[in-house]
Amino acid sequence: MEKHEFGIIDSFEENKWYSDYEPEKYNCISVNDDLVEELIIKYNEELMAIKTYFQVTTQPGTGLDYCGVTLIPPESLKQFRDIIIKANNHFKAKELQLLTEKITEAITGNKYLIHYGI
């Protein structure tokens, strides 16, 4: 089963390349790829409105990098959480509930969220 990983970067470093796969370091939770794929299809427009970065803050982007590393800054987390909550009203998945909790934890600590694609 392919999966996406989401974690919290406790001490974020500007201009650092977050290209190494280190899910344990960021205490990541896993979300099944099938679920993420459906989420991206159903909520693509809303996801693409979220300001993110791809691997480093010098590479701004929008939405999630499906196959790479996405950095979601604190100012984008509430918008991202709203989409995940709405999606979970539809999908009713434990993984999305855990992701909502992880995002809330990042919001509370004003931290970046890291996403590892497949």
Phi and psi restraints in degrees (range 20) as a CNS / XPLOR table:
assign (resid 1 and name C) (resid 2 and name N)
       (resid 2 and name CA) (resid 2 and name C) 1.0 -78.0 20.0 2
assign (resid 2 and name N) (resid 2 and name CA)
       (resid 2 and name C) (resid 3 and name N) 1.0 148.1 20.0 2
assign (resid 2 and name C) (resid 3 and name N)
       (resid 3 and name CA) (resid 3 and name C) 1.0 -146.1 20.0 2
assign (resid 3 and name N) (resid 3 and name CA)
       (resid 3 and name C) (resid 4 and name N) 1.0 158.2 20.0 2
assign (resid 3 and name C) (resid 4 and name N)
       (resid 4 and name CA) (resid 4 and name C) 1.0 -105.1 20.0 2
assign (resid 4 and name N) (resid 4 and name CA)
       (resid 4 and name C) (resid 5 and name N) 1.0 149.3 20.0 2
assign (resid 4 and name C) (resid 5 and name N)
       (resid 5 and name CA) (resid 5 and name C) 1.0 -121.0 20.0 2
assign (resid 5 and name N) (resid 5 and name CA)
       (resid 5 and name C) (resid 6 and name N) 1.0 139.5 20.0 2
assign (resid 5 and name C) (resid 6 and name N)
       (resid 6 and name CA) (resid 6 and name C) 1.0 -128.7 20.0 2
assign (resid 6 and name N) (resid 6 and name CA)
       (resid 6 and name C) (resid 7 and name N) 1.0 130.7 20.0 2
assign (resid 6 and name C) (resid 7 and name N)
       (resid 7 and name CA) (resid 7 and name C) 1.0 -146.0 20.0 2
assign (resid 7 and name N) (resid 7 and name CA)
       (resid 7 and name C) (resid 8 and name N) 1.0 176.6 20.0 2
assign (resid 7 and name C) (resid 8 and name N)
       (resid 8 and name CA) (resid 8 and name C) 1.0 -111.1 20.0 2
assign (resid 8 and name N) (resid 8 and name CA)
       (resid 8 and name C) (resid 9 and name N) 1.0 130.9 20.0 2
assign (resid 8 and name C) (resid 9 and name N)
       (resid 9 and name CA) (resid 9 and name C) 1.0 -90.2 20.0 2
assign (resid 9 and name N) (resid 9 and name CA)
       (resid 9 and name C) (resid 10 and name N) 1.0 109.6 20.0 2
assign (resid 9 and name C) (resid 10 and name N)
       (resid 10 and name CA) (resid 10 and name C) 1.0 -67.6 20.0 2
assign (resid 10 and name N) (resid 10 and name CA)
       (resid 10 and name C) (resid 11 and name N) 1.0 -43.1 20.0 2
assign (resid 10 and name C) (resid 11 and name N)
       (resid 11 and name CA) (resid 11 and name C) 1.0 -127.7 20.0 2
assign (resid 11 and name N) (resid 11 and name CA)
       (resid 11 and name C) (resid 12 and name N) 1.0 92.7 20.0 2
assign (resid 11 and name C) (resid 12 and name N)
       (resid 12 and name CA) (resid 12 and name C) 1.0 -72.8 20.0 2
assign (resid 12 and name N) (resid 12 and name CA)
       (resid 12 and name C) (resid 13 and name N) 1.0 137.6 20.0 2
assign (resid 12 and name C) (resid 13 and name N)
       (resid 13 and name CA) (resid 13 and name C) 1.0 -115.8 20.0 2
assign (resid 13 and name N) (resid 13 and name CA)
       (resid 13 and name C) (resid 14 and name N) 1.0 119.8 20.0 2
assign (resid 13 and name C) (resid 14 and name N)
       (resid 14 and name CA) (resid 14 and name C) 1.0 -60.3 20.0 2
assign (resid 14 and name N) (resid 14 and name CA)
       (resid 14 and name C) (resid 15 and name N) 1.0 145.0 20.0 2
assign (resid 14 and name C) (resid 15 and name N)
       (resid 15 and name CA) (resid 15 and name C) 1.0 64.2 20.0 2
assign (resid 15 and name N) (resid 15 and name CA)
       (resid 15 and name C) (resid 16 and name N) 1.0 7.5 20.0 2
assign (resid 15 and name C) (resid 16 and name N)
       (resid 16 and name CA) (resid 16 and name C) 1.0 -83.8 20.0 2
assign (resid 16 and name N) (resid 16 and name CA)
       (resid 16 and name C) (resid 17 and name N) 1.0 137.7 20.0 2
assign (resid 16 and name C) (resid 17 and name N)
       (resid 17 and name CA) (resid 17 and name C) 1.0 -81.6 20.0 2
assign (resid 17 and name N) (resid 17 and name CA)
       (resid 17 and name C) (resid 18 and name N) 1.0 116.5 20.0 2
assign (resid 17 and name C) (resid 18 and name N)
       (resid 18 and name CA) (resid 18 and name C) 1.0 -96.8 20.0 2
assign (resid 18 and name N) (resid 18 and name CA)
       (resid 18 and name C) (resid 19 and name N) 1.0 55.7 20.0 2
assign (resid 18 and name C) (resid 19 and name N)
       (resid 19 and name CA) (resid 19 and name C) 1.0 -95.8 20.0 2
assign (resid 19 and name N) (resid 19 and name CA)
       (resid 19 and name C) (resid 20 and name N) 1.0 -15.7 20.0 2
assign (resid 19 and name C) (resid 20 and name N)
       (resid 20 and name CA) (resid 20 and name C) 1.0 -74.9 20.0 2
assign (resid 20 and name N) (resid 20 and name CA)
       (resid 20 and name C) (resid 21 and name N) 1.0 140.9 20.0 2
assign (resid 20 and name C) (resid 21 and name N)
       (resid 21 and name CA) (resid 21 and name C) 1.0 -82.9 20.0 2
assign (resid 21 and name N) (resid 21 and name CA)
       (resid 21 and name C) (resid 22 and name N) 1.0 104.2 20.0 2
assign (resid 21 and name C) (resid 22 and name N)
       (resid 22 and name CA) (resid 22 and name C) 1.0 -134.6 20.0 2
assign (resid 22 and name N) (resid 22 and name CA)
       (resid 22 and name C) (resid 23 and name N) 1.0 61.7 20.0 2
assign (resid 22 and name C) (resid 23 and name N)
       (resid 23 and name CA) (resid 23 and name C) 1.0 -62.5 20.0 2
assign (resid 23 and name N) (resid 23 and name CA)
       (resid 23 and name C) (resid 24 and name N) 1.0 -30.9 20.0 2
assign (resid 23 and name C) (resid 24 and name N)
       (resid 24 and name CA) (resid 24 and name C) 1.0 -68.1 20.0 2
assign (resid 24 and name N) (resid 24 and name CA)
       (resid 24 and name C) (resid 25 and name N) 1.0 -38.8 20.0 2
assign (resid 24 and name C) (resid 25 and name N)
       (resid 25 and name CA) (resid 25 and name C) 1.0 -58.9 20.0 2
assign (resid 25 and name N) (resid 25 and name CA)
       (resid 25 and name C) (resid 26 and name N) 1.0 -35.2 20.0 2
assign (resid 25 and name C) (resid 26 and name N)
       (resid 26 and name CA) (resid 26 and name C) 1.0 -104.0 20.0 2
assign (resid 26 and name N) (resid 26 and name CA)
       (resid 26 and name C) (resid 27 and name N) 1.0 13.2 20.0 2
assign (resid 26 and name C) (resid 27 and name N)
       (resid 27 and name CA) (resid 27 and name C) 1.0 51.2 20.0 2
assign (resid 27 and name N) (resid 27 and name CA)
       (resid 27 and name C) (resid 28 and name N) 1.0 51.8 20.0 2
assign (resid 27 and name C) (resid 28 and name N)
       (resid 28 and name CA) (resid 28 and name C) 1.0 -71.8 20.0 2
assign (resid 28 and name N) (resid 28 and name CA)
       (resid 28 and name C) (resid 29 and name N) 1.0 151.2 20.0 2
assign (resid 28 and name C) (resid 29 and name N)
       (resid 29 and name CA) (resid 29 and name C) 1.0 -108.6 20.0 2
assign (resid 29 and name N) (resid 29 and name CA)
       (resid 29 and name C) (resid 30 and name N) 1.0 154.1 20.0 2
assign (resid 29 and name C) (resid 30 and name N)
       (resid 30 and name CA) (resid 30 and name C) 1.0 -104.6 20.0 2
assign (resid 30 and name N) (resid 30 and name CA)
       (resid 30 and name C) (resid 31 and name N) 1.0 143.5 20.0 2
assign (resid 30 and name C) (resid 31 and name N)
       (resid 31 and name CA) (resid 31 and name C) 1.0 -129.2 20.0 2
assign (resid 31 and name N) (resid 31 and name CA)
       (resid 31 and name C) (resid 32 and name N) 1.0 127.4 20.0 2
assign (resid 31 and name C) (resid 32 and name N)
       (resid 32 and name CA) (resid 32 and name C) 1.0 -54.2 20.0 2
assign (resid 32 and name N) (resid 32 and name CA)
       (resid 32 and name C) (resid 33 and name N) 1.0 137.2 20.0 2
assign (resid 32 and name C) (resid 33 and name N)
       (resid 33 and name CA) (resid 33 and name C) 1.0 -58.4 20.0 2
assign (resid 33 and name N) (resid 33 and name CA)
       (resid 33 and name C) (resid 34 and name N) 1.0 -39.1 20.0 2
assign (resid 33 and name C) (resid 34 and name N)
       (resid 34 and name CA) (resid 34 and name C) 1.0 -58.6 20.0 2
assign (resid 34 and name N) (resid 34 and name CA)
       (resid 34 and name C) (resid 35 and name N) 1.0 -39.7 20.0 2
assign (resid 34 and name C) (resid 35 and name N)
       (resid 35 and name CA) (resid 35 and name C) 1.0 -68.6 20.0 2
assign (resid 35 and name N) (resid 35 and name CA)
       (resid 35 and name C) (resid 36 and name N) 1.0 -44.2 20.0 2
assign (resid 35 and name C) (resid 36 and name N)
       (resid 36 and name CA) (resid 36 and name C) 1.0 -63.8 20.0 2
assign (resid 36 and name N) (resid 36 and name CA)
       (resid 36 and name C) (resid 37 and name N) 1.0 -40.9 20.0 2
assign (resid 36 and name C) (resid 37 and name N)
       (resid 37 and name CA) (resid 37 and name C) 1.0 -61.0 20.0 2
assign (resid 37 and name N) (resid 37 and name CA)
       (resid 37 and name C) (resid 38 and name N) 1.0 -45.9 20.0 2
assign (resid 37 and name C) (resid 38 and name N)
       (resid 38 and name CA) (resid 38 and name C) 1.0 -63.3 20.0 2
assign (resid 38 and name N) (resid 38 and name CA)
       (resid 38 and name C) (resid 39 and name N) 1.0 -40.5 20.0 2
assign (resid 38 and name C) (resid 39 and name N)
       (resid 39 and name CA) (resid 39 and name C) 1.0 -61.5 20.0 2
assign (resid 39 and name N) (resid 39 and name CA)
       (resid 39 and name C) (resid 40 and name N) 1.0 -44.5 20.0 2
assign (resid 39 and name C) (resid 40 and name N)
       (resid 40 and name CA) (resid 40 and name C) 1.0 -64.9 20.0 2
assign (resid 40 and name N) (resid 40 and name CA)
       (resid 40 and name C) (resid 41 and name N) 1.0 -40.4 20.0 2
assign (resid 40 and name C) (resid 41 and name N)
       (resid 41 and name CA) (resid 41 and name C) 1.0 -65.5 20.0 2
assign (resid 41 and name N) (resid 41 and name CA)
       (resid 41 and name C) (resid 42 and name N) 1.0 -48.7 20.0 2
assign (resid 41 and name C) (resid 42 and name N)
       (resid 42 and name CA) (resid 42 and name C) 1.0 -72.3 20.0 2
assign (resid 42 and name N) (resid 42 and name CA)
       (resid 42 and name C) (resid 43 and name N) 1.0 -33.2 20.0 2
assign (resid 42 and name C) (resid 43 and name N)
       (resid 43 and name CA) (resid 43 and name C) 1.0 -119.6 20.0 2
assign (resid 43 and name N) (resid 43 and name CA)
       (resid 43 and name C) (resid 44 and name N) 1.0 27.0 20.0 2
assign (resid 43 and name C) (resid 44 and name N)
       (resid 44 and name CA) (resid 44 and name C) 1.0 -56.5 20.0 2
assign (resid 44 and name N) (resid 44 and name CA)
       (resid 44 and name C) (resid 45 and name N) 1.0 -47.2 20.0 2
assign (resid 44 and name C) (resid 45 and name N)
       (resid 45 and name CA) (resid 45 and name C) 1.0 -60.3 20.0 2
assign (resid 45 and name N) (resid 45 and name CA)
       (resid 45 and name C) (resid 46 and name N) 1.0 -44.1 20.0 2
assign (resid 45 and name C) (resid 46 and name N)
       (resid 46 and name CA) (resid 46 and name C) 1.0 -68.2 20.0 2
assign (resid 46 and name N) (resid 46 and name CA)
       (resid 46 and name C) (resid 47 and name N) 1.0 -40.4 20.0 2
assign (resid 46 and name C) (resid 47 and name N)
       (resid 47 and name CA) (resid 47 and name C) 1.0 -64.2 20.0 2
assign (resid 47 and name N) (resid 47 and name CA)
       (resid 47 and name C) (resid 48 and name N) 1.0 -38.4 20.0 2
assign (resid 47 and name C) (resid 48 and name N)
       (resid 48 and name CA) (resid 48 and name C) 1.0 -71.4 20.0 2
assign (resid 48 and name N) (resid 48 and name CA)
       (resid 48 and name C) (resid 49 and name N) 1.0 -9.3 20.0 2
assign (resid 48 and name C) (resid 49 and name N)
       (resid 49 and name CA) (resid 49 and name C) 1.0 -87.7 20.0 2
assign (resid 49 and name N) (resid 49 and name CA)
       (resid 49 and name C) (resid 50 and name N) 1.0 -7.0 20.0 2
assign (resid 49 and name C) (resid 50 and name N)
       (resid 50 and name CA) (resid 50 and name C) 1.0 -87.7 20.0 2
assign (resid 50 and name N) (resid 50 and name CA)
       (resid 50 and name C) (resid 51 and name N) 1.0 127.4 20.0 2
assign (resid 50 and name C) (resid 51 and name N)
       (resid 51 and name CA) (resid 51 and name C) 1.0 -75.6 20.0 2
assign (resid 51 and name N) (resid 51 and name CA)
       (resid 51 and name C) (resid 52 and name N) 1.0 123.5 20.0 2
assign (resid 51 and name C) (resid 52 and name N)
       (resid 52 and name CA) (resid 52 and name C) 1.0 -136.7 20.0 2
assign (resid 52 and name N) (resid 52 and name CA)
       (resid 52 and name C) (resid 53 and name N) 1.0 -178.0 20.0 2
assign (resid 52 and name C) (resid 53 and name N)
       (resid 53 and name CA) (resid 53 and name C) 1.0 -132.0 20.0 2
assign (resid 53 and name N) (resid 53 and name CA)
       (resid 53 and name C) (resid 54 and name N) 1.0 149.1 20.0 2
assign (resid 53 and name C) (resid 54 and name N)
       (resid 54 and name CA) (resid 54 and name C) 1.0 -105.6 20.0 2
assign (resid 54 and name N) (resid 54 and name CA)
       (resid 54 and name C) (resid 55 and name N) 1.0 104.2 20.0 2
assign (resid 54 and name C) (resid 55 and name N)
       (resid 55 and name CA) (resid 55 and name C) 1.0 71.6 20.0 2
assign (resid 55 and name N) (resid 55 and name CA)
       (resid 55 and name C) (resid 56 and name N) 1.0 -33.0 20.0 2
assign (resid 55 and name C) (resid 56 and name N)
       (resid 56 and name CA) (resid 56 and name C) 1.0 -152.1 20.0 2
assign (resid 56 and name N) (resid 56 and name CA)
       (resid 56 and name C) (resid 57 and name N) 1.0 151.5 20.0 2
assign (resid 56 and name C) (resid 57 and name N)
       (resid 57 and name CA) (resid 57 and name C) 1.0 -70.0 20.0 2
assign (resid 57 and name N) (resid 57 and name CA)
       (resid 57 and name C) (resid 58 and name N) 1.0 -7.8 20.0 2
assign (resid 57 and name C) (resid 58 and name N)
       (resid 58 and name CA) (resid 58 and name C) 1.0 -86.0 20.0 2
assign (resid 58 and name N) (resid 58 and name CA)
       (resid 58 and name C) (resid 59 and name N) 1.0 0.3 20.0 2
assign (resid 58 and name C) (resid 59 and name N)
       (resid 59 and name CA) (resid 59 and name C) 1.0 -121.7 20.0 2
assign (resid 59 and name N) (resid 59 and name CA)
       (resid 59 and name C) (resid 60 and name N) 1.0 77.8 20.0 2
assign (resid 59 and name C) (resid 60 and name N)
       (resid 60 and name CA) (resid 60 and name C) 1.0 -67.6 20.0 2
assign (resid 60 and name N) (resid 60 and name CA)
       (resid 60 and name C) (resid 61 and name N) 1.0 149.1 20.0 2
assign (resid 60 and name C) (resid 61 and name N)
       (resid 61 and name CA) (resid 61 and name C) 1.0 -151.6 20.0 2
assign (resid 61 and name N) (resid 61 and name CA)
       (resid 61 and name C) (resid 62 and name N) 1.0 -166.7 20.0 2
assign (resid 61 and name C) (resid 62 and name N)
       (resid 62 and name CA) (resid 62 and name C) 1.0 -138.7 20.0 2
assign (resid 62 and name N) (resid 62 and name CA)
       (resid 62 and name C) (resid 63 and name N) 1.0 149.8 20.0 2
assign (resid 62 and name C) (resid 63 and name N)
       (resid 63 and name CA) (resid 63 and name C) 1.0 69.4 20.0 2
assign (resid 63 and name N) (resid 63 and name CA)
       (resid 63 and name C) (resid 64 and name N) 1.0 -161.4 20.0 2
assign (resid 63 and name C) (resid 64 and name N)
       (resid 64 and name CA) (resid 64 and name C) 1.0 -102.8 20.0 2
assign (resid 64 and name N) (resid 64 and name CA)
       (resid 64 and name C) (resid 65 and name N) 1.0 138.7 20.0 2
assign (resid 64 and name C) (resid 65 and name N)
       (resid 65 and name CA) (resid 65 and name C) 1.0 -82.1 20.0 2
assign (resid 65 and name N) (resid 65 and name CA)
       (resid 65 and name C) (resid 66 and name N) 1.0 105.1 20.0 2
assign (resid 65 and name C) (resid 66 and name N)
       (resid 66 and name CA) (resid 66 and name C) 1.0 -56.2 20.0 2
assign (resid 66 and name N) (resid 66 and name CA)
       (resid 66 and name C) (resid 67 and name N) 1.0 -38.4 20.0 2
assign (resid 66 and name C) (resid 67 and name N)
       (resid 67 and name CA) (resid 67 and name C) 1.0 -109.9 20.0 2
assign (resid 67 and name N) (resid 67 and name CA)
       (resid 67 and name C) (resid 68 and name N) 1.0 3.0 20.0 2
assign (resid 67 and name C) (resid 68 and name N)
       (resid 68 and name CA) (resid 68 and name C) 1.0 -128.9 20.0 2
assign (resid 68 and name N) (resid 68 and name CA)
       (resid 68 and name C) (resid 69 and name N) 1.0 -157.0 20.0 2
assign (resid 68 and name C) (resid 69 and name N)
       (resid 69 and name CA) (resid 69 and name C) 1.0 -103.5 20.0 2
assign (resid 69 and name N) (resid 69 and name CA)
       (resid 69 and name C) (resid 70 and name N) 1.0 127.9 20.0 2
assign (resid 69 and name C) (resid 70 and name N)
       (resid 70 and name CA) (resid 70 and name C) 1.0 -115.8 20.0 2
assign (resid 70 and name N) (resid 70 and name CA)
       (resid 70 and name C) (resid 71 and name N) 1.0 134.8 20.0 2
assign (resid 70 and name C) (resid 71 and name N)
       (resid 71 and name CA) (resid 71 and name C) 1.0 -106.4 20.0 2
assign (resid 71 and name N) (resid 71 and name CA)
       (resid 71 and name C) (resid 72 and name N) 1.0 122.7 20.0 2
assign (resid 71 and name C) (resid 72 and name N)
       (resid 72 and name CA) (resid 72 and name C) 1.0 -107.7 20.0 2
assign (resid 72 and name N) (resid 72 and name CA)
       (resid 72 and name C) (resid 73 and name N) 1.0 112.9 20.0 2
assign (resid 72 and name C) (resid 73 and name N)
       (resid 73 and name CA) (resid 73 and name C) 1.0 -73.0 20.0 2
assign (resid 73 and name N) (resid 73 and name CA)
       (resid 73 and name C) (resid 74 and name N) 1.0 159.0 20.0 2
assign (resid 73 and name C) (resid 74 and name N)
       (resid 74 and name CA) (resid 74 and name C) 1.0 -52.2 20.0 2
assign (resid 74 and name N) (resid 74 and name CA)
       (resid 74 and name C) (resid 75 and name N) 1.0 -38.0 20.0 2
assign (resid 74 and name C) (resid 75 and name N)
       (resid 75 and name CA) (resid 75 and name C) 1.0 -70.1 20.0 2
assign (resid 75 and name N) (resid 75 and name CA)
       (resid 75 and name C) (resid 76 and name N) 1.0 -12.6 20.0 2
assign (resid 75 and name C) (resid 76 and name N)
       (resid 76 and name CA) (resid 76 and name C) 1.0 -101.5 20.0 2
assign (resid 76 and name N) (resid 76 and name CA)
       (resid 76 and name C) (resid 77 and name N) 1.0 -6.2 20.0 2
assign (resid 76 and name C) (resid 77 and name N)
       (resid 77 and name CA) (resid 77 and name C) 1.0 -69.6 20.0 2
assign (resid 77 and name N) (resid 77 and name CA)
       (resid 77 and name C) (resid 78 and name N) 1.0 -38.2 20.0 2
assign (resid 77 and name C) (resid 78 and name N)
       (resid 78 and name CA) (resid 78 and name C) 1.0 -64.0 20.0 2
assign (resid 78 and name N) (resid 78 and name CA)
       (resid 78 and name C) (resid 79 and name N) 1.0 -41.3 20.0 2
assign (resid 78 and name C) (resid 79 and name N)
       (resid 79 and name CA) (resid 79 and name C) 1.0 -63.0 20.0 2
assign (resid 79 and name N) (resid 79 and name CA)
       (resid 79 and name C) (resid 80 and name N) 1.0 -43.6 20.0 2
assign (resid 79 and name C) (resid 80 and name N)
       (resid 80 and name CA) (resid 80 and name C) 1.0 -64.3 20.0 2
assign (resid 80 and name N) (resid 80 and name CA)
       (resid 80 and name C) (resid 81 and name N) 1.0 -44.3 20.0 2
assign (resid 80 and name C) (resid 81 and name N)
       (resid 81 and name CA) (resid 81 and name C) 1.0 -61.3 20.0 2
assign (resid 81 and name N) (resid 81 and name CA)
       (resid 81 and name C) (resid 82 and name N) 1.0 -41.4 20.0 2
assign (resid 81 and name C) (resid 82 and name N)
       (resid 82 and name CA) (resid 82 and name C) 1.0 -57.9 20.0 2
assign (resid 82 and name N) (resid 82 and name CA)
       (resid 82 and name C) (resid 83 and name N) 1.0 -40.2 20.0 2
assign (resid 82 and name C) (resid 83 and name N)
       (resid 83 and name CA) (resid 83 and name C) 1.0 -66.7 20.0 2
assign (resid 83 and name N) (resid 83 and name CA)
       (resid 83 and name C) (resid 84 and name N) 1.0 -42.9 20.0 2
assign (resid 83 and name C) (resid 84 and name N)
       (resid 84 and name CA) (resid 84 and name C) 1.0 -65.7 20.0 2
assign (resid 84 and name N) (resid 84 and name CA)
       (resid 84 and name C) (resid 85 and name N) 1.0 -39.9 20.0 2
assign (resid 84 and name C) (resid 85 and name N)
       (resid 85 and name CA) (resid 85 and name C) 1.0 -62.6 20.0 2
assign (resid 85 and name N) (resid 85 and name CA)
       (resid 85 and name C) (resid 86 and name N) 1.0 -46.2 20.0 2
assign (resid 85 and name C) (resid 86 and name N)
       (resid 86 and name CA) (resid 86 and name C) 1.0 -61.4 20.0 2
assign (resid 86 and name N) (resid 86 and name CA)
       (resid 86 and name C) (resid 87 and name N) 1.0 -43.1 20.0 2
assign (resid 86 and name C) (resid 87 and name N)
       (resid 87 and name CA) (resid 87 and name C) 1.0 -62.6 20.0 2
assign (resid 87 and name N) (resid 87 and name CA)
       (resid 87 and name C) (resid 88 and name N) 1.0 -39.1 20.0 2
assign (resid 87 and name C) (resid 88 and name N)
       (resid 88 and name CA) (resid 88 and name C) 1.0 -72.8 20.0 2
assign (resid 88 and name N) (resid 88 and name CA)
       (resid 88 and name C) (resid 89 and name N) 1.0 -24.1 20.0 2
assign (resid 88 and name C) (resid 89 and name N)
       (resid 89 and name CA) (resid 89 and name C) 1.0 -62.9 20.0 2
assign (resid 89 and name N) (resid 89 and name CA)
       (resid 89 and name C) (resid 90 and name N) 1.0 -29.6 20.0 2
assign (resid 89 and name C) (resid 90 and name N)
       (resid 90 and name CA) (resid 90 and name C) 1.0 -86.5 20.0 2
assign (resid 90 and name N) (resid 90 and name CA)
       (resid 90 and name C) (resid 91 and name N) 1.0 -50.6 20.0 2
assign (resid 90 and name C) (resid 91 and name N)
       (resid 91 and name CA) (resid 91 and name C) 1.0 -85.7 20.0 2
assign (resid 91 and name N) (resid 91 and name CA)
       (resid 91 and name C) (resid 92 and name N) 1.0 -27.2 20.0 2
assign (resid 91 and name C) (resid 92 and name N)
       (resid 92 and name CA) (resid 92 and name C) 1.0 49.9 20.0 2
assign (resid 92 and name N) (resid 92 and name CA)
       (resid 92 and name C) (resid 93 and name N) 1.0 59.2 20.0 2
assign (resid 92 and name C) (resid 93 and name N)
       (resid 93 and name CA) (resid 93 and name C) 1.0 -114.0 20.0 2
assign (resid 93 and name N) (resid 93 and name CA)
       (resid 93 and name C) (resid 94 and name N) 1.0 135.3 20.0 2
assign (resid 93 and name C) (resid 94 and name N)
       (resid 94 and name CA) (resid 94 and name C) 1.0 -58.3 20.0 2
assign (resid 94 and name N) (resid 94 and name CA)
       (resid 94 and name C) (resid 95 and name N) 1.0 -36.9 20.0 2
assign (resid 94 and name C) (resid 95 and name N)
       (resid 95 and name CA) (resid 95 and name C) 1.0 -61.4 20.0 2
assign (resid 95 and name N) (resid 95 and name CA)
       (resid 95 and name C) (resid 96 and name N) 1.0 -39.0 20.0 2
assign (resid 95 and name C) (resid 96 and name N)
       (resid 96 and name CA) (resid 96 and name C) 1.0 -72.5 20.0 2
assign (resid 96 and name N) (resid 96 and name CA)
       (resid 96 and name C) (resid 97 and name N) 1.0 -31.6 20.0 2
assign (resid 96 and name C) (resid 97 and name N)
       (resid 97 and name CA) (resid 97 and name C) 1.0 -63.8 20.0 2
assign (resid 97 and name N) (resid 97 and name CA)
       (resid 97 and name C) (resid 98 and name N) 1.0 -43.7 20.0 2
assign (resid 97 and name C) (resid 98 and name N)
       (resid 98 and name CA) (resid 98 and name C) 1.0 -65.1 20.0 2
assign (resid 98 and name N) (resid 98 and name CA)
       (resid 98 and name C) (resid 99 and name N) 1.0 -37.1 20.0 2
assign (resid 98 and name C) (resid 99 and name N)
       (resid 99 and name CA) (resid 99 and name C) 1.0 -65.5 20.0 2
assign (resid 99 and name N) (resid 99 and name CA)
       (resid 99 and name C) (resid 100 and name N) 1.0 -41.2 20.0 2
assign (resid 99 and name C) (resid 100 and name N)
       (resid 100 and name CA) (resid 100 and name C) 1.0 -58.5 20.0 2
assign (resid 100 and name N) (resid 100 and name CA)
       (resid 100 and name C) (resid 101 and name N) 1.0 -43.2 20.0 2
assign (resid 100 and name C) (resid 101 and name N)
       (resid 101 and name CA) (resid 101 and name C) 1.0 -64.8 20.0 2
assign (resid 101 and name N) (resid 101 and name CA)
       (resid 101 and name C) (resid 102 and name N) 1.0 -39.7 20.0 2
assign (resid 101 and name C) (resid 102 and name N)
       (resid 102 and name CA) (resid 102 and name C) 1.0 -64.8 20.0 2
assign (resid 102 and name N) (resid 102 and name CA)
       (resid 102 and name C) (resid 103 and name N) 1.0 -42.7 20.0 2
assign (resid 102 and name C) (resid 103 and name N)
       (resid 103 and name CA) (resid 103 and name C) 1.0 -63.7 20.0 2
assign (resid 103 and name N) (resid 103 and name CA)
       (resid 103 and name C) (resid 104 and name N) 1.0 -43.2 20.0 2
assign (resid 103 and name C) (resid 104 and name N)
       (resid 104 and name CA) (resid 104 and name C) 1.0 -60.2 20.0 2
assign (resid 104 and name N) (resid 104 and name CA)
       (resid 104 and name C) (resid 105 and name N) 1.0 -40.6 20.0 2
assign (resid 104 and name C) (resid 105 and name N)
       (resid 105 and name CA) (resid 105 and name C) 1.0 -62.0 20.0 2
assign (resid 105 and name N) (resid 105 and name CA)
       (resid 105 and name C) (resid 106 and name N) 1.0 -41.4 20.0 2
assign (resid 105 and name C) (resid 106 and name N)
       (resid 106 and name CA) (resid 106 and name C) 1.0 -66.8 20.0 2
assign (resid 106 and name N) (resid 106 and name CA)
       (resid 106 and name C) (resid 107 and name N) 1.0 -39.8 20.0 2
assign (resid 106 and name C) (resid 107 and name N)
       (resid 107 and name CA) (resid 107 and name C) 1.0 -61.5 20.0 2
assign (resid 107 and name N) (resid 107 and name CA)
       (resid 107 and name C) (resid 108 and name N) 1.0 -47.7 20.0 2
assign (resid 107 and name C) (resid 108 and name N)
       (resid 108 and name CA) (resid 108 and name C) 1.0 -57.6 20.0 2
assign (resid 108 and name N) (resid 108 and name CA)
       (resid 108 and name C) (resid 109 and name N) 1.0 -39.5 20.0 2
assign (resid 108 and name C) (resid 109 and name N)
       (resid 109 and name CA) (resid 109 and name C) 1.0 -91.7 20.0 2
assign (resid 109 and name N) (resid 109 and name CA)
       (resid 109 and name C) (resid 110 and name N) 1.0 1.3 20.0 2
assign (resid 109 and name C) (resid 110 and name N)
       (resid 110 and name CA) (resid 110 and name C) 1.0 54.9 20.0 2
assign (resid 110 and name N) (resid 110 and name CA)
       (resid 110 and name C) (resid 111 and name N) 1.0 48.1 20.0 2
assign (resid 110 and name C) (resid 111 and name N)
       (resid 111 and name CA) (resid 111 and name C) 1.0 -111.8 20.0 2
assign (resid 111 and name N) (resid 111 and name CA)
       (resid 111 and name C) (resid 112 and name N) 1.0 159.4 20.0 2
assign (resid 111 and name C) (resid 112 and name N)
       (resid 112 and name CA) (resid 112 and name C) 1.0 -77.7 20.0 2
assign (resid 112 and name N) (resid 112 and name CA)
       (resid 112 and name C) (resid 113 and name N) 1.0 146.2 20.0 2
assign (resid 112 and name C) (resid 113 and name N)
       (resid 113 and name CA) (resid 113 and name C) 1.0 -102.8 20.0 2
assign (resid 113 and name N) (resid 113 and name CA)
       (resid 113 and name C) (resid 114 and name N) 1.0 138.7 20.0 2
assign (resid 113 and name C) (resid 114 and name N)
       (resid 114 and name CA) (resid 114 and name C) 1.0 -110.9 20.0 2
assign (resid 114 and name N) (resid 114 and name CA)
       (resid 114 and name C) (resid 115 and name N) 1.0 139.1 20.0 2
assign (resid 114 and name C) (resid 115 and name N)
       (resid 115 and name CA) (resid 115 and name C) 1.0 -122.8 20.0 2
assign (resid 115 and name N) (resid 115 and name CA)
       (resid 115 and name C) (resid 116 and name N) 1.0 125.7 20.0 2
assign (resid 115 and name C) (resid 116 and name N)
       (resid 116 and name CA) (resid 116 and name C) 1.0 -102.9 20.0 2
assign (resid 116 and name N) (resid 116 and name CA)
       (resid 116 and name C) (resid 117 and name N) 1.0 116.9 20.0 2
assign (resid 116 and name C) (resid 117 and name N)
       (resid 117 and name CA) (resid 117 and name C) 1.0 -74.3 20.0 2
assign (resid 117 and name N) (resid 117 and name CA)
       (resid 117 and name C) (resid 118 and name N) 1.0 -174.4 20.0 2
